[in-house]
Amino acid sequence: MLDLIDSLEKNGLAELASASSSDSLEAWRLAYLAGSGKLKTAMAGFKDVPKEQKPAVGARMNQVKAALEQAFEARKLAIASSGAVPQPFDVTEPGFVSSQSVGRAHIITRVIAELCEVFGRMGFEVAEGPELEDDEHNFIKLNIPAGHPARDPADNFYVDDPRTTAVPRMIRSQTSTVQVRVMEAAVKAGGGRLAHPIKIISPGRVYRPDTVDATHSFMFHQIEGLYLDRDVSMVDLKTTLLQFARAYFGEDAEVRLRPSYFPFTEPSAELDMKIRLRPDQPARWIELGGCGMVDPAVLQHCGIDPEEWTGFAFGFGIERIAMGRYSIPDIRLLFENDLRFLKQV
């Protein structure tokens, strides 16, 4: 019996070594390890072994069984790792591609990540909010009352008719809505009062029925910033924006603040930057967005005491920033499926 088991092991390992494909490997498994295989057949003869030999024969059977199973797993792994033999192809066939390009994040996605990283180093946390908003958060709590020109249905994407609905829903026209929601949540968490400073940025899509041209689109991206604390001033705002411009565009970045007007900030300003959109043209001043000190009325709408807390807010067009950073002359290139452009940036 022991000679039979030794012969089974020797022959089994030799045949396994010659198996070179998954089919031949499976055929070996069926021949040796399956329920009707040679190993099971040999083990069935264990009942006829004399009693005094059973311990030695049983131990040897277990050794051979383990050796064959381990050898099978090792051979299966070796065949799998060797890989399939590449099939020949005809390079003269139409549509032949010799290599595949690797995809990457869209330029807008990359710029958003870069902006979040820059502002993150200045202590800003990222906040998000819904794109389907209501009139209260998009206008009223931002100090834009009923009858204001900014609420005209011709300048917004309303879901509900604002003439017949008390609080109509709309696709948000600005990410300032996230600032309102963050302030409301902070007041609620503080038991009816603001208990700690707020320092957030909120990137996201916004929608306005603008005519599409080289610098405008009906859907675009904004990044809003909000900083509330005690004794915040315009100096803090200007310093933050200057640090951002130099960190993102380089130490030689030229920026300026122009006096402006927004219902939700007072005083207000426009942030401009000198940008070269084409290599063959000189840099010119491009408006990146608006900024200013948060109007006390906005703080009161959100349940915050303007006598205790002050702050600033800003909002930039991400497409404008991308165009300035990567010298993109036309915003429409960012939303078209032109692979020539997408591979460049």
C-alpha positions as YAML, in Angstrom:
chain: A
units: angstrom
residues:
- id: 1
  name: MET
  ca: [0.00, 0.00, 0.00]
- id: 2
  name: LEU
  ca: [2.84, 2.37, 0.81]
- id: 3
  name: ASP
  ca: [4.46, 1.64, -2.57]
- id: 4
  name: LEU
  ca: [1.16, 2.46, -4.29]
- id: 5
  name: ILE
  ca: [0.90, 5.78, -2.47]
- id: 6
  name: ASP
  ca: [4.53, 6.71, -3.29]
- id: 7
  name: SER
  ca: [3.95, 5.92, -6.96]
- id: 8
  name: LEU
  ca: [0.76, 8.00, -6.94]
- id: 9
  name: GLU
  ca: [2.64, 11.01, -5.59]
- id: 10
  name: LYS
  ca: [5.54, 10.65, -8.03]
- id: 11
  name: ASN
  ca: [3.35, 10.28, -11.12]
- id: 12
  name: GLY
  ca: [0.93, 12.99, -10.01]
- id: 13
  name: LEU
  ca: [3.64, 15.60, -9.51]
- id: 14
  name: ALA
  ca: [5.29, 14.72, -12.82]
- id: 15
  name: GLU
  ca: [2.02, 15.09, -14.75]
- id: 16
  name: LEU
  ca: [1.18, 18.33, -12.95]
- id: 17
  name: ALA
  ca: [4.54, 19.84, -13.94]
- id: 18
  name: SER
  ca: [3.70, 19.26, -17.61]
- id: 19
  name: ALA
  ca: [0.33, 21.04, -17.37]
- id: 20
  name: SER
  ca: [0.70, 24.33, -19.28]
- id: 21
  name: SER
  ca: [-2.84, 25.66, -19.59]
- id: 22
  name: SER
  ca: [-5.95, 26.03, -17.51]
- id: 23
  name: ASP
  ca: [-7.61, 23.21, -19.46]
- id: 24
  name: SER
  ca: [-4.80, 20.72, -18.83]
- id: 25
  name: LEU
  ca: [-4.67, 21.84, -15.19]
- id: 26
  name: GLU
  ca: [-8.38, 21.13, -14.78]
- id: 27
  name: ALA
  ca: [-7.96, 17.74, -16.41]
- id: 28
  name: TRP
  ca: [-5.22, 16.90, -13.88]
- id: 29
  name: ARG
  ca: [-7.45, 17.99, -10.98]
- id: 30
  name: LEU
  ca: [-10.24, 15.72, -12.15]
- id: 31
  name: ALA
  ca: [-7.80, 12.82, -12.56]
- id: 32
  name: TYR
  ca: [-6.20, 13.12, -9.14]
- id: 33
  name: LEU
  ca: [-8.17, 15.28, -6.69]
- id: 34
  name: ALA
  ca: [-11.83, 14.90, -7.72]
- id: 35
  name: GLY
  ca: [-14.24, 12.57, -5.95]
- id: 36
  name: SER
  ca: [-13.58, 9.79, -8.45]
- id: 37
  name: GLY
  ca: [-9.87, 10.59, -8.88]
- id: 38
  name: LYS
  ca: [-6.83, 8.45, -8.20]
- id: 39
  name: LEU
  ca: [-6.22, 9.84, -4.72]
- id: 40
  name: LYS
  ca: [-9.73, 9.03, -3.52]
- id: 41
  name: THR
  ca: [-9.53, 5.59, -5.10]
- id: 42
  name: ALA
  ca: [-6.29, 4.84, -3.29]
- id: 43
  name: MET
  ca: [-7.68, 6.10, 0.02]
- id: 44
  name: ALA
  ca: [-10.67, 3.78, -0.41]
- id: 45
  name: GLY
  ca: [-8.27, 0.83, -0.07]
- id: 46
  name: PHE
  ca: [-7.30, 1.97, 3.43]
- id: 47
  name: LYS
  ca: [-9.97, -0.33, 4.89]
- id: 48
  name: ASP
  ca: [-8.05, -3.40, 3.69]
- id: 49
  name: VAL
  ca: [-4.76, -2.36, 5.34]
- id: 50
  name: PRO
  ca: [-3.79, -4.56, 8.32]
- id: 51
  name: LYS
  ca: [-4.55, -2.97, 11.67]
- id: 52
  name: GLU
  ca: [-0.90, -2.69, 12.74]
- id: 53
  name: GLN
  ca: [-0.02, -0.79, 9.49]
- id: 54
  name: LYS
  ca: [-2.95, 1.64, 9.54]
- id: 55
  name: PRO
  ca: [-1.14, 4.46, 11.49]
- id: 56
  name: ALA
  ca: [1.81, 4.57, 9.08]
- id: 57
  name: VAL
  ca: [-0.32, 4.23, 5.94]
- id: 58
  name: GLY
  ca: [-2.83, 6.84, 7.16]
- id: 59
  name: ALA
  ca: [-0.10, 9.34, 7.91]
- id: 60
  name: ARG
  ca: [1.50, 8.78, 4.50]
- id: 61
  name: MET
  ca: [-1.84, 9.20, 2.74]
- id: 62
  name: ASN
  ca: [-2.38, 12.55, 4.44]
- id: 63
  name: GLN
  ca: [1.13, 13.69, 3.43]
- id: 64
  name: VAL
  ca: [0.55, 12.80, -0.23]
- id: 65
  name: LYS
  ca: [-2.87, 14.43, -0.26]
- id: 66
  name: ALA
  ca: [-1.45, 17.69, 1.16]
- id: 67
  name: ALA
  ca: [1.52, 17.60, -1.25]
- id: 68
  name: LEU
  ca: [-0.71, 17.16, -4.33]
- id: 69
  name: GLU
  ca: [-3.14, 19.90, -3.25]
- id: 70
  name: GLN
  ca: [-0.35, 22.38, -2.51]
- id: 71
  name: ALA
  ca: [1.38, 21.59, -5.80]
- id: 72
  name: PHE
  ca: [-1.91, 22.09, -7.65]
- id: 73
  name: GLU
  ca: [-2.48, 25.56, -6.13]
- id: 74
  name: ALA
  ca: [1.08, 26.62, -6.88]
- id: 75
  name: ARG
  ca: [0.81, 25.45, -10.50]
- id: 76
  name: LYS
  ca: [-2.52, 27.22, -10.94]
- id: 77
  name: LEU
  ca: [-1.01, 30.48, -9.67]
- id: 78
  name: ALA
  ca: [2.00, 30.11, -11.99]
- id: 79
  name: ILE
  ca: [-0.18, 29.56, -15.06]
- id: 80
  name: ALA
  ca: [-2.43, 32.51, -14.17]
- id: 81
  name: SER
  ca: [0.50, 34.88, -13.64]
- id: 82
  name: SER
  ca: [2.09, 33.95, -16.93]
- id: 83
  name: GLY
  ca: [-0.72, 35.80, -18.77]
- id: 84
  name: ALA
  ca: [-2.39, 35.09, -22.06]
- id: 85
  name: VAL
  ca: [-0.38, 35.00, -25.25]
- id: 86
  name: PRO
  ca: [-1.07, 38.26, -27.14]
- id: 87
  name: GLN
  ca: [-3.08, 37.78, -30.28]
- id: 88
  name: PRO
  ca: [-1.69, 39.13, -33.57]
- id: 89
  name: PHE
  ca: [-3.46, 42.11, -35.13]
- id: 90
  name: ASP
  ca: [-3.47, 43.78, -38.49]
- id: 91
  name: VAL
  ca: [-2.10, 47.33, -38.17]
- id: 92
  name: THR
  ca: [-3.45, 48.20, -41.64]
- id: 93
  name: GLU
  ca: [-7.10, 47.81, -40.56]
- id: 94
  name: PRO
  ca: [-9.11, 51.08, -40.37]
- id: 95
  name: GLY
  ca: [-9.45, 52.53, -36.90]
- id: 96
  name: PHE
  ca: [-6.37, 50.81, -35.50]
- id: 97
  name: VAL
  ca: [-5.12, 52.46, -32.31]
- id: 98
  name: SER
  ca: [-1.62, 51.57, -31.19]
- id: 99
  name: SER
  ca: [-2.04, 52.98, -27.68]
- id: 100
  name: GLN
  ca: [-4.76, 54.17, -25.33]
- id: 101
  name: SER
  ca: [-4.73, 57.58, -23.67]
- id: 102
  name: VAL
  ca: [-5.21, 57.78, -19.92]
- id: 103
  name: GLY
  ca: [-8.08, 59.92, -18.67]
- id: 104
  name: ARG
  ca: [-7.74, 62.66, -16.04]
- id: 105
  name: ALA
  ca: [-9.90, 65.07, -14.10]
- id: 106
  name: HIS
  ca: [-11.57, 67.90, -16.03]
- id: 107
  name: ILE
  ca: [-9.90, 71.29, -15.75]
- id: 108
  name: ILE
  ca: [-12.81, 72.71, -13.67]
- id: 109
  name: THR
  ca: [-12.59, 69.81, -11.23]
- id: 110
  name: ARG
  ca: [-8.85, 70.33, -10.91]
- id: 111
  name: VAL
  ca: [-9.18, 74.08, -10.36]
- id: 112
  name: ILE
  ca: [-11.81, 73.56, -7.65]
- id: 113
  name: ALA
  ca: [-9.47, 71.14, -5.87]
- id: 114
  name: GLU
  ca: [-6.60, 73.61, -6.19]
- id: 115
  name: LEU
  ca: [-8.69, 76.49, -4.80]
- id: 116
  name: CYS
  ca: [-9.90, 74.41, -1.86]
- id: 117
  name: GLU
  ca: [-6.29, 73.51, -1.11]
- id: 118
  name: VAL
  ca: [-5.13, 77.16, -1.21]
- id: 119
  name: PHE
  ca: [-7.95, 78.43, 1.01]
- id: 120
  name: GLY
  ca: [-7.58, 75.36, 3.24]
- id: 121
  name: ARG
  ca: [-4.06, 76.51, 4.07]
- id: 122
  name: MET
  ca: [-5.62, 79.79, 5.25]
- id: 123
  name: GLY
  ca: [-7.97, 77.97, 7.61]
- id: 124
  name: PHE
  ca: [-11.13, 77.82, 5.47]
- id: 125
  name: GLU
  ca: [-13.30, 74.69, 5.61]
- id: 126
  name: VAL
  ca: [-15.36, 73.47, 2.64]
- id: 127
  name: ALA
  ca: [-19.16, 73.66, 2.91]
- id: 128
  name: GLU
  ca: [-21.78, 72.46, 0.44]
- id: 129
  name: GLY
  ca: [-25.45, 73.16, -0.15]
- id: 130
  name: PRO
  ca: [-28.33, 72.20, -2.45]
- id: 131
  name: GLU
  ca: [-28.56, 73.46, -6.03]
- id: 132
  name: LEU
  ca: [-32.37, 73.43, -5.81]
- id: 133
  name: GLU
  ca: [-32.97, 76.36, -3.49]
- id: 134
  name: ASP
  ca: [-35.84, 78.55, -2.34]
- id: 135
  name: ASP
  ca: [-36.48, 82.26, -2.71]
- id: 136
  name: GLU
  ca: [-35.85, 82.83, 1.00]
- id: 137
  name: HIS
  ca: [-32.24, 81.59, 0.97]
- id: 138
  name: ASN
  ca: [-31.38, 82.83, -2.51]
- id: 139
  name: PHE
  ca: [-32.73, 86.36, -2.02]
- id: 140
  name: ILE
  ca: [-34.59, 87.37, 1.14]
- id: 141
  name: LYS
  ca: [-31.96, 86.40, 3.72]
- id: 142
  name: LEU
  ca: [-29.29, 87.96, 1.50]
- id: 143
  name: ASN
  ca: [-31.02, 91.33, 1.86]
- id: 144
  name: ILE
  ca: [-32.60, 91.21, -1.61]
- id: 145
  name: PRO
  ca: [-36.25, 92.13, -0.91]
- id: 146
  name: ALA
  ca: [-39.36, 91.65, -3.02]
- id: 147
  name: GLY
  ca: [-39.39, 93.86, -6.08]
- id: 148
  name: HIS
  ca: [-35.60, 93.93, -6.41]
- id: 149
  name: PRO
  ca: [-34.46, 93.71, -10.06]
- id: 150
  name: ALA
  ca: [-32.19, 90.73, -9.25]
- id: 151
  name: ARG
  ca: [-35.31, 88.64, -8.57]
- id: 152
  name: ASP
  ca: [-36.80, 89.14, -12.02]
- id: 153
  name: PRO
  ca: [-37.94, 85.81, -13.54]
- id: 154
  name: ALA
  ca: [-36.10, 86.76, -16.72]
- id: 155
  name: ASP
  ca: [-32.81, 86.66, -14.79]
- id: 156
  name: ASN
  ca: [-33.35, 83.43, -12.83]
- id: 157
  name: PHE
  ca: [-34.39, 79.82, -13.32]
- id: 158
  name: TYR
  ca: [-37.52, 79.47, -11.18]
- id: 159
  name: VAL
  ca: [-39.09, 76.06, -10.60]
- id: 160
  name: ASP
  ca: [-42.27, 77.57, -9.12]
- id: 161
  name: ASP
  ca: [-44.06, 80.63, -10.44]
- id: 162
  name: PRO
  ca: [-42.89, 83.50, -8.18]
- id: 163
  name: ARG
  ca: [-46.13, 85.39, -8.91]
- id: 164
  name: THR
  ca: [-48.34, 82.69, -7.37]
- id: 165
  name: THR
  ca: [-46.07, 80.91, -4.85]
- id: 166
  name: ALA
  ca: [-45.20, 82.45, -1.48]
- id: 167
  name: VAL
  ca: [-41.72, 80.93, -1.27]
- id: 168
  name: PRO
  ca: [-40.92, 79.76, -4.81]
- id: 169
  name: ARG
  ca: [-38.22, 77.23, -5.49]
- id: 170
  name: MET
  ca: [-35.45, 77.95, -7.96]
- id: 171
  name: ILE
  ca: [-32.11, 76.70, -9.23]
- id: 172
  name: ARG
  ca: [-29.66, 78.76, -7.20]
- id: 173
  name: SER
  ca: [-28.15, 81.77, -8.92]
- id: 174
  name: GLN
  ca: [-25.26, 82.09, -6.45]
- id: 175
  name: THR
  ca: [-23.45, 79.96, -3.90]
- id: 176
  name: SER
  ca: [-24.08, 82.65, -1.26]
- id: 177
  name: THR
  ca: [-27.05, 80.47, -0.32]
- id: 178
  name: VAL
  ca: [-24.58, 78.08, 1.32]
- id: 179
  name: GLN
  ca: [-23.31, 80.89, 3.54]
- id: 180
  name: VAL
  ca: [-26.84, 81.54, 4.76]
- id: 181
  name: ARG
  ca: [-27.41, 77.87, 5.53]
- id: 182
  name: VAL
  ca: [-24.08, 77.59, 7.37]
- id: 183
  name: MET
  ca: [-24.91, 80.64, 9.51]
- id: 184
  name: GLU
  ca: [-28.39, 79.27, 10.28]
- id: 185
  name: ALA
  ca: [-26.96, 75.89, 11.26]
- id: 186
  name: ALA
  ca: [-24.32, 77.51, 13.50]
- id: 187
  name: VAL
  ca: [-26.96, 79.59, 15.30]
- id: 188
  name: LYS
  ca: [-29.17, 76.54, 15.77]
- id: 189
  name: ALA
  ca: [-26.23, 74.53, 17.13]
- id: 190
  name: GLY
  ca: [-25.46, 77.37, 19.54]
- id: 191
  name: GLY
  ca: [-28.94, 77.33, 21.02]
- id: 192
  name: GLY
  ca: [-30.14, 80.47, 19.25]
- id: 193
  name: ARG
  ca: [-26.90, 82.40, 19.09]
- id: 194
  name: LEU
  ca: [-23.58, 82.20, 17.26]
- id: 195
  name: ALA
  ca: [-21.09, 80.65, 19.65]
- id: 196
  name: HIS
  ca: [-17.94, 80.43, 17.54]
- id: 197
  name: PRO
  ca: [-16.35, 82.00, 14.41]
- id: 198
  name: ILE
  ca: [-17.25, 80.78, 10.92]
- id: 199
  name: LYS
  ca: [-14.64, 80.41, 8.18]
- id: 200
  name: ILE
  ca: [-15.84, 78.50, 5.12]
- id: 201
  name: ILE
  ca: [-15.66, 78.35, 1.35]
- id: 202
  name: SER
  ca: [-18.41, 76.84, -0.80]
- id: 203
  name: PRO
  ca: [-17.63, 75.84, -4.39]
- id: 204
  name: GLY
  ca: [-20.44, 74.69, -6.67]
- id: 205
  name: ARG
  ca: [-22.57, 75.13, -9.78]
- id: 206
  name: VAL
  ca: [-24.89, 78.09, -10.25]
- id: 207
  name: TYR
  ca: [-27.39, 78.95, -12.97]
- id: 208
  name: ARG
  ca: [-28.43, 82.18, -14.66]
- id: 209
  name: PRO
  ca: [-30.14, 82.66, -18.06]
- id: 210
  name: ASP
  ca: [-27.19, 84.55, -19.54]
- id: 211
  name: THR
  ca: [-26.44, 84.65, -23.23]
- id: 212
  name: VAL
  ca: [-23.53, 82.34, -23.97]
- id: 213
  name: ASP
  ca: [-20.43, 84.11, -25.26]
- id: 214
  name: ALA
  ca: [-16.67, 84.01, -24.69]
- id: 215
  name: THR
  ca: [-16.98, 84.97, -21.00]
- id: 216
  name: HIS
  ca: [-20.57, 84.00, -20.02]
- id: 217
  name: SER
  ca: [-22.61, 80.80, -19.69]
- id: 218
  name: PHE
  ca: [-26.06, 79.88, -18.33]
- id: 219
  name: MET
  ca: [-24.36, 77.33, -16.03]
- id: 220
  name: PHE
  ca: [-21.05, 78.05, -14.38]
- id: 221
  name: HIS
  ca: [-19.19, 77.54, -11.12]
- id: 222
  name: GLN
  ca: [-18.59, 79.85, -8.19]
- id: 223
  name: ILE
  ca: [-16.56, 79.66, -5.03]
- id: 224
  name: GLU
  ca: [-17.87, 81.72, -2.12]
- id: 225
  name: GLY
  ca: [-16.01, 82.58, 1.04]
- id: 226
  name: LEU
  ca: [-17.31, 83.68, 4.43]
- id: 227
  name: TYR
  ca: [-15.41, 84.69, 7.56]
- id: 228
  name: LEU
  ca: [-17.26, 85.78, 10.70]
- id: 229
  name: ASP
  ca: [-15.47, 86.69, 13.90]
- id: 230
  name: ARG
  ca: [-15.11, 89.57, 16.30]
- id: 231
  name: ASP
  ca: [-13.47, 92.75, 14.93]
- id: 232
  name: VAL
  ca: [-13.10, 91.56, 11.31]
- id: 233
  name: SER
  ca: [-12.40, 94.47, 8.94]
- id: 234
  name: MET
  ca: [-11.77, 95.30, 5.28]
- id: 235
  name: VAL
  ca: [-8.05, 94.95, 6.03]
- id: 236
  name: ASP
  ca: [-8.62, 91.26, 6.73]
- id: 237
  name: LEU
  ca: [-10.57, 90.89, 3.48]
- id: 238
  name: LYS
  ca: [-7.93, 92.63, 1.36]
- id: 239
  name: THR
  ca: [-5.13, 90.63, 2.99]
- id: 240
  name: THR
  ca: [-6.95, 87.33, 2.38]
- id: 241
  name: LEU
  ca: [-7.59, 88.10, -1.29]
- id: 242
  name: LEU
  ca: [-4.03, 89.27, -1.88]
- id: 243
  name: GLN
  ca: [-2.63, 86.14, -0.23]
- id: 244
  name: PHE
  ca: [-4.92, 83.99, -2.37]
- id: 245
  name: ALA
  ca: [-3.88, 85.72, -5.62]
- id: 246
  name: ARG
  ca: [-0.18, 85.39, -4.88]
- id: 247
  name: ALA
  ca: [-0.48, 81.78, -3.69]
- id: 248
  name: TYR
  ca: [-2.46, 80.67, -6.74]
- id: 249
  name: PHE
  ca: [-1.23, 82.90, -9.56]
- id: 250
  name: GLY
  ca: [2.28, 83.70, -8.35]
- id: 251
  name: GLU
  ca: [4.04, 86.43, -6.41]
- id: 252
  name: ASP
  ca: [3.79, 88.85, -9.34]
- id: 253
  name: ALA
  ca: [-0.02, 88.66, -9.53]
- id: 254
  name: GLU
  ca: [-1.61, 92.11, -10.03]
- id: 255
  name: VAL
  ca: [-4.99, 92.60, -8.33]
- id: 256
  name: ARG
  ca: [-7.12, 95.58, -7.44]
- id: 257
  name: LEU
  ca: [-10.33, 96.33, -5.55]
- id: 258
  name: ARG
  ca: [-12.90, 98.66, -7.14]
- id: 259
  name: PRO
  ca: [-15.77, 100.15, -5.12]
- id: 260
  name: SER
  ca: [-19.05, 98.50, -6.04]
- id: 261
  name: TYR
  ca: [-22.52, 97.68, -4.67]
- id: 262
  name: PHE
  ca: [-24.11, 94.39, -3.55]
- id: 263
  name: PRO
  ca: [-27.24, 94.11, -1.37]
- id: 264
  name: PHE
  ca: [-25.58, 91.63, 0.98]
- id: 265
  name: THR
  ca: [-22.27, 93.44, 1.65]
- id: 266
  name: GLU
  ca: [-21.46, 96.98, 2.82]
- id: 267
  name: PRO
  ca: [-18.99, 98.31, 1.87]
- id: 268
  name: SER
  ca: [-18.63, 96.29, -1.35]
- id: 269
  name: ALA
  ca: [-15.93, 95.93, -3.98]
- id: 270
  name: GLU
  ca: [-15.08, 94.12, -7.21]
- id: 271
  name: LEU
  ca: [-11.87, 92.10, -7.36]
- id: 272
  name: ASP
  ca: [-10.03, 92.51, -10.68]
- id: 273
  name: MET
  ca: [-6.87, 90.84, -11.82]
- id: 274
  name: LYS
  ca: [-4.54, 91.38, -14.76]
- id: 275
  name: ILE
  ca: [-4.83, 88.27, -16.92]
- id: 276
  name: ARG
  ca: [-3.29, 87.31, -20.24]
- id: 277
  name: LEU
  ca: [-5.89, 85.22, -22.09]
- id: 278
  name: ARG
  ca: [-3.79, 84.81, -25.25]
- id: 279
  name: PRO
  ca: [0.01, 84.53, -25.50]
- id: 280
  name: ASP
  ca: [0.06, 87.08, -28.33]
- id: 281
  name: GLN
  ca: [-1.96, 89.69, -26.43]
- id: 282
  name: PRO
  ca: [-1.06, 91.89, -23.43]
- id: 283
  name: ALA
  ca: [-2.58, 91.17, -20.03]
- id: 284
  name: ARG
  ca: [-5.77, 93.10, -19.23]
- id: 285
  name: TRP
  ca: [-7.92, 93.64, -16.18]
- id: 286
  name: ILE
  ca: [-10.53, 90.87, -15.77]
- id: 287
  name: GLU
  ca: [-13.25, 90.87, -13.10]
- id: 288
  name: LEU
  ca: [-13.02, 87.75, -10.92]
- id: 289
  name: GLY
  ca: [-15.93, 88.50, -8.59]
- id: 290
  name: GLY
  ca: [-17.38, 90.58, -5.82]
- id: 291
  name: CYS
  ca: [-16.56, 90.95, -2.14]
- id: 292
  name: GLY
  ca: [-17.20, 93.10, 0.90]
- id: 293
  name: MET
  ca: [-18.15, 93.25, 4.55]
- id: 294
  name: VAL
  ca: [-21.26, 91.22, 5.37]
- id: 295
  name: ASP
  ca: [-24.22, 93.58, 5.67]
- id: 296
  name: PRO
  ca: [-25.62, 93.70, 9.25]
- id: 297
  name: ALA
  ca: [-29.09, 92.98, 7.83]
- id: 298
  name: VAL
  ca: [-27.87, 89.61, 6.50]
- id: 299
  name: LEU
  ca: [-26.51, 88.70, 9.93]
- id: 300
  name: GLN
  ca: [-29.81, 89.65, 11.56]
- id: 301
  name: HIS
  ca: [-31.78, 87.56, 9.04]
- id: 302
  name: CYS
  ca: [-29.70, 84.56, 10.15]
- id: 303
  name: GLY
  ca: [-30.10, 85.26, 13.88]
- id: 304
  name: ILE
  ca: [-26.60, 86.71, 14.45]
- id: 305
  name: ASP
  ca: [-25.96, 89.84, 16.50]
- id: 306
  name: PRO
  ca: [-24.11, 92.35, 14.22]
- id: 307
  name: GLU
  ca: [-22.97, 94.28, 17.29]
- id: 308
  name: GLU
  ca: [-20.95, 91.26, 18.43]
- id: 309
  name: TRP
  ca: [-19.94, 89.68, 15.12]
- id: 310
  name: THR
  ca: [-18.56, 91.13, 11.89]
- id: 311
  name: GLY
  ca: [-17.24, 89.43, 8.80]
- id: 312
  name: PHE
  ca: [-16.45, 89.52, 5.12]
- id: 313
  name: ALA
  ca: [-17.64, 87.51, 2.12]
- id: 314
  name: PHE
  ca: [-16.41, 87.04, -1.43]
- id: 315
  name: GLY
  ca: [-17.54, 85.19, -4.51]
- id: 316
  name: PHE
  ca: [-15.46, 84.35, -7.59]
- id: 317
  name: GLY
  ca: [-16.26, 82.73, -10.90]
- id: 318
  name: ILE
  ca: [-14.23, 79.52, -11.10]
- id: 319
  name: GLU
  ca: [-14.26, 79.57, -14.90]
- id: 320
  name: ARG
  ca: [-12.72, 83.05, -14.85]
- id: 321
  name: ILE
  ca: [-10.01, 81.81, -12.50]
- id: 322
  name: ALA
  ca: [-9.32, 78.79, -14.72]
- id: 323
  name: MET
  ca: [-9.13, 81.03, -17.79]
- id: 324
  name: GLY
  ca: [-6.61, 83.27, -16.04]
- id: 325
  name: ARG
  ca: [-4.53, 80.43, -14.64]
- id: 326
  name: TYR
  ca: [-4.31, 78.45, -17.88]
- id: 327
  name: SER
  ca: [-4.68, 81.25, -20.49]
- id: 328
  name: ILE
  ca: [-8.01, 79.97, -21.87]
- id: 329
  name: PRO
  ca: [-9.51, 82.62, -24.20]
- id: 330
  name: ASP
  ca: [-13.10, 81.31, -24.39]
- id: 331
  name: ILE
  ca: [-15.28, 79.89, -21.61]
- id: 332
  name: ARG
  ca: [-17.11, 77.69, -24.12]
- id: 333
  name: LEU
  ca: [-14.00, 75.55, -24.50]
- id: 334
  name: LEU
  ca: [-14.53, 74.34, -20.92]
- id: 335
  name: PHE
  ca: [-17.89, 72.75, -21.75]
- id: 336
  name: GLU
  ca: [-17.27, 71.36, -25.22]
- id: 337
  name: ASN
  ca: [-16.02, 67.83, -25.91]
- id: 338
  name: ASP
  ca: [-13.01, 68.86, -27.96]
- id: 339
  name: LEU
  ca: [-10.31, 66.34, -27.09]
- id: 340
  name: ARG
  ca: [-7.63, 68.56, -28.57]
- id: 341
  name: PHE
  ca: [-8.38, 71.18, -25.92]
- id: 342
  name: LEU
  ca: [-8.95, 68.73, -23.06]
- id: 343
  name: LYS
  ca: [-5.55, 67.10, -23.67]
- id: 344
  name: GLN
  ca: [-3.79, 70.49, -23.48]
- id: 345
  name: VAL
  ca: [-4.95, 71.62, -20.06]
...
